[in-house]
Amino acid sequence: MVSTGKKIGYGVGGVIVVAGAAWALFAVTSNNSDSTQKAVSVGSFKGDYKNSKSAIKNGTLTVSYPGTASDPVSFAGYSEFSQWSAAQRQLDPAGANSLFYVDENSKTTNDGPAKIKIDKDNKTATITLRDDLKWSDGKDVTAQDVLFSLKTLATNKVAAANFTESYTAIKGLSAYQDGKAKEISGVKLDDGADGKKLTVSYTALPAAIDWGDGLPAYALPYHDLKNVASKDLATSEKVTKHPLSFGPFKVASVSSDSTAKYVRNTDYWGKTPKLKGITYYINQDQTKRENDLAKQKFDIVTEAPSALWKDGGTPVLSKYDNAKGYAATGSYDTGYWELYFNLGHLNQKSGDSVQDRKTPLQDANVRKAVGFAQNVGDVTKKYGNGLRVTADTLVSKNETKTLFYNDDVKGYQQKSAGDAKKTGELLEKSGYKKDADGYFTKDGKRLSLVYLARSGRTTSEAETKAYIESWKKAGIEVKLYQNKLVDPSTWQSIVLDGNHNDWDITDAGWGEGTVPTFDQLWSKAAPYNFGHVVSDKLTQNLEDTQKSTSEDDLKKNIKQFQKLVVDEQAYTIPTYTNIKVQLVNGRVTGWTTAATKDTNDLYAKIGVSQDKPVTSGDPRK
């Protein structure tokens, strides 16, 4: 976790990870409380599965996240170096080296590995680690480890992707980051490097600090990594093969396909986990997923790919919806997908975006027209298999984000097939007229755009063709980048380079942090400002958000951001969000998706009620 602005891009569809505000994992890897809040039901899916049987001692569990064998994700043993959501989720059993637990609204609590005390008058945050908090090699987790994590995020080339602008409010951090100071002056190790307490001083407290924004919220084992050169850290075997942990489980081994085997961490500060071991897979061949489930290869599938839920009207993974030994649970994803417009470039020297590209898309009406013309609703219905819903704004429908969701944002998805009439009105307002072929033109030039679309799903090509056809019907010519879908790695290199002038629109999906602030995706210096949007109003809103003096003020500014970026300026077009469906074998105990303290260090509480998987029937009956 880092600042609450942190986002994580979905790896499944080929989107990269971004960090920011209290990393997306923050709300999942926490607390040991016995909260009994009911899990929320989504659609036809219940939010939890309650196995009435007791867990056996020393059981083992197999878990799968929907990665792809054709585009493998590399294991990263610490959150600081995770660049894909799959790699981030794979750290769940180890606690992802996160210091804080959160409540049902994703606010930090004092129940976990560390306590936090905020002094608003003096603009400080004091972090106190548990006395019994130890790494899995038996060494104490220290204040030095927390500082080492912060320094790594500030200066390491790979970890920098998980750095968020909220950290720059820490006194002296920018000077340290720029090489002008040897230490971060605003971080004091109260009891020395080996102590358990540190105080962080800010020029101004981040507005969402109660959600973890701007807090040093992770620890890296300085004693284990101090002799590894910074440039080698992310690829060091100490990170990729033999990371340490202070969570309920520790890594025993990592295979060549990044499958991680976990064993119980005997130095864990909390209650002894019910399981003795977990095997976590992320790089499977998705075409074999149904066969894997038929053989009960996995106890938990953390997210059933929507493209595999059904094949048209034919059930595929949906055959395991409360059947064949599996219970299905569901929840709204803490994230969303959106359509980006390429409006500028990245200044490689300063690291800032510049909105200067000569393109018709500089006109907000043209951007809005593109959004209204896209048939997201129809595509979602046809290819989402009931596990996708259209999105109107840049905050997810997940229950933890209710405080920040702006219901007043209309978005662009009111008509399932797109709104060609609205598209025409907007383009005519900007001086466009239809030519003999039915396309809009202006000053003798046809409105023609290049779509940088990715492969990654079995339906990617069909969905892309459907969108292009919808734009065509509305009078907008859209051509594929180099006449084909690009693979996820190529897509990543193009959008992160920030200086490719040969694409106009592309898609990205983001996972939210504990609070949906937007600096890491939308500030001028944000590496994931894919559209290179820079405007005075946007900059002012982001600054106002960070300077919010109350929770009400914070909510107001976040809602204003949504209205500005989506409805007023259409800098992006929110398209859809997912219903995440999990398949859980009937022998699993303690599984829930509830936004409560129960989801903190969840794997410490999960167990199995028998040695072998349940092979038939509805476990709920």
C-alpha positions as CSV (number, residue, x, y, z in Angstrom):
1,M,0.0,0.0,0.0
2,V,1.1,3.5,-0.5
3,S,-0.9,6.6,-0.7
4,T,-4.6,6.2,-1.2
5,G,-4.3,7.3,-4.7
6,K,-2.6,4.2,-5.7
7,K,-4.2,2.2,-8.5
8,I,-3.4,-1.2,-9.9
9,G,-3.9,-1.9,-13.5
10,Y,-5.4,-5.3,-14.3
11,G,-3.0,-7.8,-15.6
12,V,-5.6,-10.2,-16.9
13,G,-6.6,-8.1,-19.9
14,G,-3.0,-7.1,-20.5
15,V,-3.1,-3.9,-18.5
16,I,-0.2,-2.9,-16.3
17,V,-0.2,-2.3,-12.7
18,V,-0.1,1.1,-11.2
19,A,0.2,1.9,-7.6
20,G,-0.8,4.9,-5.7
21,A,-3.2,5.5,-2.9
22,A,-3.2,2.7,-0.4
23,W,-2.6,0.1,-2.9
24,A,-5.5,-2.0,-4.1
25,L,-4.3,-4.8,-1.9
26,F,-4.5,-2.7,1.2
27,A,-8.1,-3.4,1.8
28,V,-7.6,-7.2,1.4
29,T,-4.6,-8.0,3.5
30,S,-5.6,-7.0,7.0
31,N,-7.2,-7.6,10.4
32,N,-7.7,-10.5,12.8
33,S,-11.0,-9.2,14.3
34,D,-14.1,-11.3,14.5
35,S,-16.4,-8.8,12.8
36,T,-19.7,-10.4,11.7
37,Q,-20.8,-7.8,9.1
38,K,-22.7,-9.7,6.4
39,A,-21.1,-10.0,3.0
40,V,-23.0,-8.1,0.3
41,S,-24.8,-10.0,-2.4
42,V,-24.2,-8.9,-6.0
43,G,-26.6,-10.0,-8.7
44,S,-27.4,-13.6,-8.1
45,F,-24.1,-14.2,-6.1
46,K,-23.8,-14.2,-2.4
47,G,-20.8,-12.6,-0.9
48,D,-19.6,-15.5,1.3
49,Y,-19.7,-19.2,1.6
50,K,-20.2,-20.7,5.1
51,N,-19.0,-24.2,5.6
52,S,-20.7,-25.6,8.7
53,K,-17.9,-28.1,9.3
54,S,-14.8,-27.3,11.3
55,A,-11.4,-26.9,9.8
56,I,-9.0,-29.9,10.1
57,K,-5.5,-29.3,11.4
58,N,-2.6,-28.8,9.0
59,G,-4.7,-28.7,5.9
60,T,-3.4,-27.5,2.5
61,L,-5.0,-25.2,0.0
62,T,-4.6,-24.5,-3.8
63,V,-5.4,-21.0,-5.1
64,S,-5.6,-19.7,-8.7
65,Y,-5.6,-16.1,-10.0
66,P,-6.5,-15.9,-13.7
67,G,-3.1,-15.2,-15.3
68,T,-2.2,-16.5,-18.7
69,A,0.5,-19.0,-19.7
70,S,1.0,-17.2,-23.0
71,D,1.7,-13.9,-21.2
72,P,3.2,-15.0,-17.9
73,V,3.4,-12.7,-14.9
74,S,6.6,-12.7,-12.9
75,F,6.5,-13.2,-9.2
76,A,7.6,-10.2,-7.0
77,G,8.0,-11.1,-3.4
78,Y,7.3,-7.6,-2.1
79,S,4.6,-5.1,-2.9
80,E,7.0,-2.4,-3.8
81,F,8.1,-4.3,-6.9
82,S,4.7,-5.6,-8.1
83,Q,3.9,-4.4,-11.5
84,W,0.8,-6.5,-12.3
85,S,-2.3,-7.1,-10.3
86,A,-1.8,-10.8,-10.5
87,A,1.6,-10.5,-8.9
88,Q,0.2,-8.3,-6.2
89,R,-2.6,-10.7,-5.4
90,Q,-0.2,-13.6,-5.2
91,L,1.2,-11.9,-2.1
92,D,-2.0,-12.2,-0.1
93,P,-1.0,-15.3,1.9
94,A,2.1,-13.4,3.1
95,G,0.2,-10.2,4.0
96,A,2.0,-8.3,1.2
97,N,4.3,-6.6,3.8
98,S,1.5,-4.2,4.6
99,L,1.6,-2.6,8.1
100,F,-2.0,-1.5,8.5
101,Y,-5.4,-3.1,8.8
102,V,-8.5,-1.4,7.5
103,D,-12.2,-1.3,8.4
104,E,-15.3,-1.7,6.2
105,N,-14.7,1.7,4.6
106,S,-11.0,1.0,4.1
107,K,-9.8,3.4,6.8
108,T,-6.7,2.4,8.7
109,T,-7.2,0.8,12.1
110,N,-4.8,0.0,14.9
111,D,-5.5,-3.8,15.0
112,G,-2.7,-4.9,12.7
113,P,1.1,-5.1,12.5
114,A,1.4,-1.4,13.3
115,K,-0.5,1.4,15.0
116,I,-0.8,4.9,13.7
117,K,-1.3,8.2,15.6
118,I,-2.1,11.3,13.6
119,D,-1.2,14.7,15.2
120,K,-3.0,17.2,13.0
121,D,-1.7,20.3,14.9
122,N,1.9,19.3,14.4
123,K,1.3,17.6,11.0
124,T,2.9,14.3,12.0
125,A,2.1,10.6,11.9
126,T,3.7,8.3,14.4
127,I,3.9,4.6,13.4
128,T,4.5,2.1,16.1
129,L,5.2,-1.5,15.1
130,R,4.1,-4.4,17.3
131,D,6.8,-5.6,19.7
132,D,6.3,-9.1,18.4
133,L,6.4,-8.2,14.7
134,K,9.1,-10.3,13.2
135,W,10.3,-11.3,9.7
136,S,10.0,-15.0,8.8
137,D,13.7,-15.4,9.5
138,G,13.1,-14.5,13.1
139,K,14.6,-11.0,12.9
140,D,12.5,-8.0,14.2
141,V,10.7,-5.8,11.8
142,T,12.2,-2.4,12.6
143,A,11.7,1.3,11.9
144,Q,14.6,1.0,9.6
145,D,12.7,-1.5,7.5
146,V,9.8,1.0,7.1
147,L,12.2,3.8,6.1
148,F,14.0,1.4,3.7
149,S,10.6,0.7,2.0
150,L,9.9,4.5,1.6
151,K,13.4,5.2,0.3
152,T,13.1,2.3,-2.2
153,L,9.7,3.6,-3.5
154,A,11.3,7.1,-3.9
155,T,14.4,6.1,-5.8
156,N,14.3,2.6,-7.2
157,K,13.4,2.5,-11.0
158,V,10.9,-0.4,-10.7
159,A,9.4,0.5,-7.3
160,A,9.0,4.1,-8.5
161,A,5.9,2.9,-10.4
162,N,4.3,2.4,-7.0
163,F,5.3,5.8,-5.7
164,T,2.6,8.3,-5.3
165,E,2.7,12.1,-5.2
166,S,1.2,12.2,-1.7
167,Y,4.6,11.1,-0.4
168,T,6.1,14.4,-1.5
169,A,4.3,16.0,1.4
170,I,6.8,14.3,3.7
171,K,9.4,16.9,4.6
172,G,12.7,16.4,2.8
173,L,11.4,13.5,0.6
174,S,11.7,15.5,-2.6
175,A,15.2,16.6,-1.7
176,Y,16.2,13.0,-1.0
177,Q,14.6,11.8,-4.2
178,D,16.4,14.4,-6.2
179,G,19.8,13.4,-4.7
180,K,20.1,16.7,-2.8
181,A,20.0,15.1,0.6
182,K,21.4,11.8,2.0
183,E,18.4,11.2,4.3
184,I,14.6,12.1,4.4
185,S,14.6,14.9,7.0
186,G,10.9,14.4,7.8
187,V,11.3,10.8,9.0
188,K,12.6,10.3,12.5
189,L,13.5,6.9,13.9
190,D,12.4,7.6,17.5
191,D,14.2,4.7,19.1
192,G,16.9,4.3,16.5
193,A,17.2,2.1,13.4
194,D,16.4,-1.1,15.4
195,G,13.5,0.4,17.3
196,K,9.8,0.0,16.7
197,K,8.7,3.6,16.3
198,L,9.1,6.3,13.7
199,T,7.5,9.8,13.3
200,V,6.8,11.2,9.9
201,S,6.6,15.0,9.5
202,Y,4.6,16.6,6.7
203,T,4.6,20.0,5.1
204,A,0.8,19.4,5.0
205,L,-1.0,16.3,6.0
206,P,-2.5,14.4,3.0
207,A,-6.2,14.9,3.0
208,A,-6.9,11.1,3.0
209,I,-4.2,10.2,5.5
210,D,-6.8,8.3,7.6
211,W,-7.1,5.9,4.6
212,G,-3.3,5.6,4.4
213,D,-2.6,8.3,1.9
214,G,1.0,9.5,2.2
215,L,1.8,7.0,4.9
216,P,4.9,4.8,4.8
217,A,2.7,1.7,4.9
218,Y,5.1,-1.1,4.0
219,A,8.3,-2.6,5.3
220,L,11.3,-4.1,3.4
221,P,13.8,-6.2,5.3
222,Y,16.9,-3.9,5.4
223,H,19.1,-6.6,6.9
224,D,18.4,-9.0,4.1
225,L,18.4,-6.6,1.1
226,K,20.9,-3.9,2.2
227,N,23.8,-5.4,0.2
228,V,21.8,-5.7,-3.1
229,A,22.4,-2.8,-5.5
230,S,19.2,-0.8,-6.1
231,K,19.3,-1.5,-9.8
232,D,19.3,-5.2,-9.1
233,L,16.7,-5.3,-6.3
234,A,13.6,-6.1,-8.4
235,T,15.3,-9.1,-10.1
236,S,17.3,-10.3,-7.2
237,E,16.5,-13.8,-6.0
238,K,16.0,-12.4,-2.6
239,V,12.9,-10.7,-4.1
240,T,11.9,-13.1,-6.8
241,K,12.7,-16.5,-5.1
242,H,13.3,-16.0,-1.4
243,P,11.4,-13.0,0.1
244,L,10.8,-12.7,3.8
245,S,7.3,-12.2,5.3
246,F,5.7,-11.0,8.6
247,G,2.3,-12.3,7.5
248,P,0.7,-15.6,8.2
249,F,2.6,-17.5,5.5
250,K,6.0,-17.3,4.0
251,V,7.3,-18.3,0.6
252,A,8.8,-21.8,0.5
253,S,9.6,-21.9,-3.2
254,V,8.8,-20.2,-6.5
255,S,8.7,-22.3,-9.7
256,S,9.8,-21.2,-13.2
257,D,6.1,-20.3,-14.0
258,S,5.9,-18.1,-10.9
259,T,3.7,-20.6,-9.0
260,A,4.4,-19.8,-5.3
261,K,4.3,-22.4,-2.5
262,Y,3.7,-21.0,0.9
263,V,4.2,-22.6,4.3
264,R,3.0,-21.4,7.7
265,N,5.1,-18.6,9.1
266,T,6.0,-19.7,12.6
267,D,7.1,-16.2,13.5
268,Y,3.7,-14.7,12.6
269,W,2.5,-12.3,15.3
270,G,-1.2,-13.3,15.0
271,K,-3.1,-16.5,15.7
272,T,-1.6,-19.6,14.2
273,P,-3.1,-20.1,10.7
274,K,-5.3,-23.1,10.2
275,L,-3.6,-24.2,7.1
276,K,0.0,-25.5,7.0
277,G,0.5,-24.7,3.3
278,I,-0.9,-22.9,0.2
279,T,0.0,-23.2,-3.4
280,Y,-0.8,-20.1,-5.5
281,Y,-1.0,-20.3,-9.3
282,I,-1.1,-17.3,-11.6
283,N,0.2,-18.5,-15.1
284,Q,-2.2,-21.2,-16.1
285,D,-3.5,-22.0,-19.6
286,Q,-7.0,-20.6,-19.3
287,T,-8.4,-23.0,-22.0
288,K,-7.8,-25.8,-19.4
289,R,-9.6,-24.0,-16.6
290,E,-12.8,-26.1,-16.9
291,N,-10.7,-29.3,-16.9
292,D,-8.8,-28.1,-13.9
293,L,-12.0,-27.6,-12.0
294,A,-13.4,-30.9,-13.1
295,K,-10.4,-32.5,-11.4
296,Q,-10.7,-30.2,-8.4
297,K,-7.1,-28.9,-9.0
298,F,-8.0,-25.6,-7.3
299,D,-9.7,-25.0,-4.0
300,I,-10.2,-21.3,-4.7
301,V,-10.4,-19.5,-8.0
302,T,-10.1,-15.9,-6.9
303,E,-11.7,-14.6,-10.1
304,A,-13.4,-16.6,-12.8
305,P,-12.7,-14.9,-16.1
306,S,-15.9,-13.5,-17.6
307,A,-15.0,-14.7,-21.1
308,L,-14.9,-18.3,-19.8
309,W,-18.1,-18.1,-17.7
310,K,-20.2,-19.1,-20.7
311,D,-19.5,-19.7,-24.4
312,G,-22.5,-17.9,-25.9
313,G,-25.4,-19.6,-24.2
314,T,-23.4,-22.7,-23.3
315,P,-22.2,-22.9,-19.7
316,V,-18.5,-23.3,-19.2
317,L,-17.2,-22.2,-15.8
318,S,-20.8,-21.4,-14.8
319,K,-21.3,-25.1,-14.5
320,Y,-19.6,-24.7,-11.2
321,D,-22.0,-22.0,-9.9
322,N,-23.0,-23.8,-6.7
323,A,-22.6,-27.1,-8.3
324,K,-20.1,-29.9,-8.9
325,G,-18.5,-29.4,-5.5
326,Y,-18.0,-25.6,-5.8
327,A,-19.8,-22.6,-4.2
328,A,-19.8,-19.4,-6.2
329,T,-19.4,-16.0,-4.4
330,G,-19.4,-12.6,-6.0
331,S,-18.6,-8.9,-5.4
332,Y,-18.2,-5.7,-7.4
333,D,-14.6,-5.2,-8.4
334,T,-12.7,-2.3,-6.8
335,G,-11.9,-0.9,-10.2
336,Y,-13.2,-0.1,-13.7
337,W,-12.2,0.2,-17.3
338,E,-12.0,3.3,-19.4
339,L,-11.3,4.7,-22.9
340,Y,-8.2,7.0,-23.1
341,F,-7.5,9.7,-25.7
342,N,-3.9,10.5,-26.7
343,L,-3.7,14.2,-26.3
344,G,0.0,14.9,-25.8
345,H,3.4,13.4,-24.9
346,L,5.7,12.8,-22.0
347,N,8.6,15.1,-21.5
348,Q,11.3,12.5,-20.9
349,K,13.6,15.0,-19.2
350,S,11.1,16.5,-16.7
351,G,8.8,13.4,-16.4
352,D,5.8,15.7,-17.0
353,S,3.0,15.3,-19.4
354,V,2.5,18.0,-22.1
355,Q,-1.0,18.2,-23.7
356,D,0.1,19.5,-27.2
357,R,-0.7,16.8,-29.7
358,K,-2.3,18.1,-32.9
359,T,-5.5,16.0,-33.0
360,P,-9.2,16.6,-33.4
361,L,-9.5,15.0,-30.0
362,Q,-8.3,18.3,-28.3
363,D,-12.0,19.3,-28.8
364,A,-14.1,18.1,-25.8
365,N,-17.1,17.7,-28.1
366,V,-15.2,15.3,-30.3
367,R,-14.2,13.2,-27.3
368,K,-17.7,13.2,-26.0
369,A,-18.9,12.1,-29.5
370,V,-16.6,9.1,-29.5
371,G,-17.9,8.2,-26.0
372,F,-21.5,8.3,-27.0
373,A,-21.0,6.4,-30.2
374,Q,-19.4,3.4,-28.5
375,N,-21.8,0.5,-27.9
376,V,-20.4,-0.6,-24.6
377,G,-23.7,-1.9,-23.3
378,D,-24.2,-4.3,-26.2
379,V,-20.7,-5.5,-26.1
380,T,-20.9,-6.0,-22.3
381,K,-24.1,-8.0,-22.6
382,K,-22.8,-10.1,-25.5
383,Y,-19.3,-10.8,-24.2
384,G,-19.4,-10.1,-20.5
385,N,-21.5,-13.2,-19.7
386,G,-23.4,-11.4,-17.0
387,L,-20.2,-10.6,-15.1
388,R,-19.7,-7.1,-16.5
389,V,-21.8,-4.0,-16.0
390,T,-21.4,-0.6,-17.7
391,A,-19.7,2.2,-15.7
392,D,-20.6,5.9,-15.6
393,T,-17.8,7.3,-13.5
394,L,-14.3,6.7,-12.3
395,V,-15.1,5.2,-9.0
396,S,-16.1,1.6,-8.7
397,K,-19.4,0.2,-7.5
398,N,-17.7,-1.7,-4.7
399,E,-19.3,-1.2,-1.3
400,T,-16.1,0.2,0.1
401,K,-16.3,3.2,-2.3
402,T,-19.9,4.3,-1.5
403,L,-18.7,7.5,0.3
404,F,-17.0,8.7,-2.9
405,Y,-19.2,7.6,-5.7
406,N,-20.8,10.5,-7.6
407,D,-24.4,9.5,-8.6
408,D,-24.8,12.8,-10.5
409,V,-22.2,11.9,-13.2
410,K,-24.2,10.8,-16.2
411,G,-21.4,9.3,-18.2
412,Y,-21.9,7.9,-21.7
413,Q,-23.6,4.5,-21.3
414,Q,-27.3,5.4,-21.2
415,K,-27.9,3.7,-24.5
416,S,-26.7,0.2,-24.9
417,A,-26.1,0.4,-28.6
418,G,-24.5,3.8,-28.4
419,D,-26.1,7.1,-29.2
420,A,-25.4,8.0,-32.8
421,K,-27.8,10.9,-32.7
422,K,-26.0,12.5,-29.8
423,T,-22.7,11.9,-31.5
424,G,-23.9,13.7,-34.6
425,E,-25.2,16.7,-32.7
426,L,-21.8,17.1,-30.9
427,L,-19.8,16.8,-34.0
428,E,-22.0,19.2,-36.0
429,K,-21.6,21.6,-33.1
430,S,-17.8,21.5,-33.7
431,G,-18.1,22.1,-37.4
432,Y,-18.2,18.5,-38.8
433,K,-20.5,17.4,-41.6
434,K,-21.1,13.9,-43.1
435,D,-19.4,13.0,-46.4
436,A,-20.8,10.8,-49.1
437,D,-19.6,7.7,-47.3
438,G,-21.4,8.6,-44.1
439,Y,-18.3,9.7,-42.2
440,F,-17.9,13.1,-40.5
441,T,-15.4,15.5,-42.0
442,K,-14.2,19.0,-41.3
443,D,-12.0,21.2,-43.5
444,G,-11.8,18.4,-46.0
445,K,-10.4,15.9,-43.5
446,R,-12.3,12.9,-42.3
447,L,-12.5,12.2,-38.5
448,S,-10.3,9.1,-38.5
449,L,-8.8,7.7,-35.4
450,V,-6.4,4.9,-34.6
451,Y,-7.4,2.4,-31.9
452,L,-4.6,0.8,-29.9
453,A,-6.4,-2.3,-28.8
454,R,-5.0,-5.3,-26.9
455,S,-5.2,-9.0,-27.1
456,G,-5.5,-10.9,-23.8
457,R,-9.0,-12.3,-23.8
458,T,-10.5,-14.9,-26.0
459,T,-13.1,-12.3,-27.1
460,S,-10.7,-9.4,-27.5
461,E,-10.9,-9.4,-31.3
462,A,-14.7,-9.7,-31.5
463,E,-15.2,-6.9,-28.9
464,T,-12.8,-4.6,-30.8
465,K,-14.6,-5.2,-34.1
466,A,-17.9,-4.5,-32.5
467,Y,-16.7,-1.2,-31.1
468,I,-15.2,-0.2,-34.5
469,E,-18.5,-1.1,-36.3
470,S,-20.4,1.0,-33.7
471,W,-18.2,4.0,-34.3
472,K,-18.6,3.5,-38.1
473,K,-22.4,3.6,-37.8
474,A,-22.2,6.8,-35.9
475,G,-19.9,8.3,-38.6
476,I,-16.5,8.0,-37.0
477,E,-13.8,6.1,-38.9
478,V,-11.6,4.0,-36.5
479,K,-8.7,1.9,-37.7
480,L,-6.7,-0.7,-35.7
481,Y,-3.2,0.2,-34.8
482,Q,-1.0,-1.5,-37.4
483,N,-4.2,-3.4,-38.5
484,K,-4.0,-5.8,-35.6
485,L,-4.4,-6.2,-31.8
486,V,-1.2,-5.8,-29.9
487,D,0.0,-8.1,-27.2
488,P,0.0,-6.8,-23.6
489,S,3.8,-6.3,-23.4
490,T,3.9,-4.3,-26.6
491,W,0.9,-2.2,-25.5
492,Q,2.7,-1.5,-22.2
493,S,5.9,-0.3,-23.9
494,I,3.9,2.0,-26.2
495,V,1.8,3.7,-23.6
496,L,4.5,4.0,-21.0
497,D,7.0,5.5,-23.5
498,G,4.6,8.4,-23.8
499,N,6.0,9.6,-27.1
500,H,4.1,7.5,-29.6
501,N,2.1,9.8,-31.9
502,D,0.5,7.0,-34.0
503,W,-2.4,6.1,-31.8
504,D,-5.5,8.0,-30.7
505,I,-7.6,5.9,-28.4
506,T,-6.9,2.9,-26.1
507,D,-8.3,1.1,-23.1
508,A,-7.0,0.7,-19.6
509,G,-8.4,-0.9,-16.4
510,W,-7.5,0.2,-12.9
511,G,-7.9,-1.3,-9.4
512,E,-8.5,1.3,-6.7
513,G,-6.7,1.9,-3.5
514,T,-8.3,2.5,-0.1
515,V,-9.7,5.9,-1.2
516,P,-10.1,6.9,-4.8
517,T,-7.8,9.9,-5.1
518,F,-6.4,10.4,-8.6
519,D,-3.0,11.9,-8.5
520,Q,-1.1,8.9,-9.6
521,L,-3.2,8.6,-12.8
522,W,-4.0,12.2,-13.6
523,S,-1.4,14.7,-12.3
524,K,1.0,16.3,-14.7
525,A,3.9,14.2,-13.3
526,A,1.9,10.9,-13.1
527,P,3.6,8.1,-15.1
528,Y,0.1,6.6,-15.8
529,N,-1.4,9.8,-17.2
530,F,-1.7,7.9,-20.5
531,G,-3.6,10.7,-22.3
532,H,-1.1,13.3,-21.1
533,V,-3.9,15.5,-20.0
534,V,-2.9,18.8,-18.4
535,S,-5.3,21.5,-17.5
536,D,-5.5,24.2,-14.9
537,K,-8.9,23.0,-13.6
538,L,-7.7,19.5,-13.2
539,T,-4.5,20.5,-11.5
540,Q,-6.5,22.7,-9.1
541,N,-8.9,19.9,-8.3
542,L,-6.1,17.5,-7.5
543,E,-4.4,20.1,-5.3
544,D,-7.7,20.9,-3.6
545,T,-8.3,17.2,-2.9
546,Q,-4.9,16.9,-1.2
547,K,-5.6,20.0,0.8
548,S,-9.0,18.9,2.0
549,T,-9.4,19.7,5.7
550,S,-12.3,17.3,6.5
551,E,-13.8,14.1,5.3
552,D,-16.7,16.0,3.8
553,D,-14.3,18.3,1.9
554,L,-12.4,15.2,0.6
555,K,-15.6,13.6,-0.6
556,K,-16.7,16.8,-2.3
557,N,-13.5,17.2,-4.2
558,I,-13.3,13.6,-5.3
559,K,-16.9,13.9,-6.6
560,Q,-16.0,17.2,-8.4
561,F,-13.1,15.4,-10.1
562,Q,-15.4,12.8,-11.5
563,K,-17.8,15.5,-12.9
564,L,-15.0,17.5,-14.4
565,V,-13.1,14.6,-16.0
566,V,-16.1,12.6,-17.3
567,D,-19.1,14.8,-17.9
568,E,-17.6,18.2,-18.5
569,Q,-14.3,17.5,-20.4
570,A,-14.6,13.8,-21.3
571,Y,-10.8,13.4,-20.8
572,T,-11.7,9.7,-20.5
573,I,-14.8,7.6,-21.1
574,P,-15.7,5.1,-18.3
575,T,-16.8,1.9,-20.0
576,Y,-17.5,-1.0,-17.6
577,T,-16.7,-2.7,-14.3
578,N,-16.7,-6.3,-13.4
579,I,-18.6,-8.5,-11.1
580,K,-15.8,-10.7,-9.7
581,V,-16.9,-14.3,-9.2
582,Q,-15.0,-16.7,-7.0
583,L,-15.3,-20.4,-7.1
584,V,-14.7,-22.1,-3.8
585,N,-14.6,-25.8,-3.2
586,G,-17.0,-27.1,-0.6
587,R,-14.2,-28.1,1.8
588,V,-13.0,-24.5,2.3
589,T,-13.9,-22.8,5.6
590,G,-13.8,-19.1,6.4
591,W,-14.2,-17.7,2.9
592,T,-15.8,-14.3,2.6
593,T,-15.7,-11.2,0.3
594,A,-17.2,-8.9,2.9
595,A,-15.7,-5.5,3.4
596,T,-15.0,-6.0,7.0
597,K,-12.1,-6.7,9.3
598,D,-12.5,-10.3,8.5
599,T,-10.7,-9.8,5.2
600,N,-7.5,-8.6,6.9
601,D,-5.0,-11.5,6.7
602,L,-7.9,-13.6,5.4
603,Y,-5.7,-16.6,4.6
604,A,-4.8,-16.9,8.3
605,K,-8.4,-17.7,8.9
606,I,-9.2,-19.9,6.0
607,G,-9.1,-23.7,6.5
608,V,-10.3,-26.9,4.9
609,S,-12.8,-29.3,6.5
610,Q,-11.4,-32.5,4.9
611,D,-8.2,-33.7,3.2
612,K,-9.7,-34.2,-0.3
613,P,-11.8,-31.8,-2.3
614,V,-15.6,-32.1,-2.5
615,T,-16.3,-33.5,-6.0
616,S,-20.1,-33.1,-6.5
617,G,-23.2,-31.3,-5.5
618,D,-24.0,-27.9,-4.2
619,P,-21.9,-27.2,-1.1
620,R,-24.5,-24.7,0.1
621,K,-27.1,-27.4,0.6
